[in-house]
């Protein structure tokens, strides 16, 4: 996640920093993750040439 905070017209650097902290705290509090696959679930099957197995399951470890 990338967040950029810009504050124009702050009366002091301390005031500007306080406003930036509020904005960044809000942005990070709203951030959520969404899993695409369950742990250990097969995602795809990969062909392996000259391996012990011809195909192997690709998983989210």
Secondary structure, 3 states (H helix, E strand, C coil): CCCCCCCCCCCCHHHHHHHHHHHHHHHHHCCCCCCCCCCCCEEEEEECCCCCCCEEEEECC
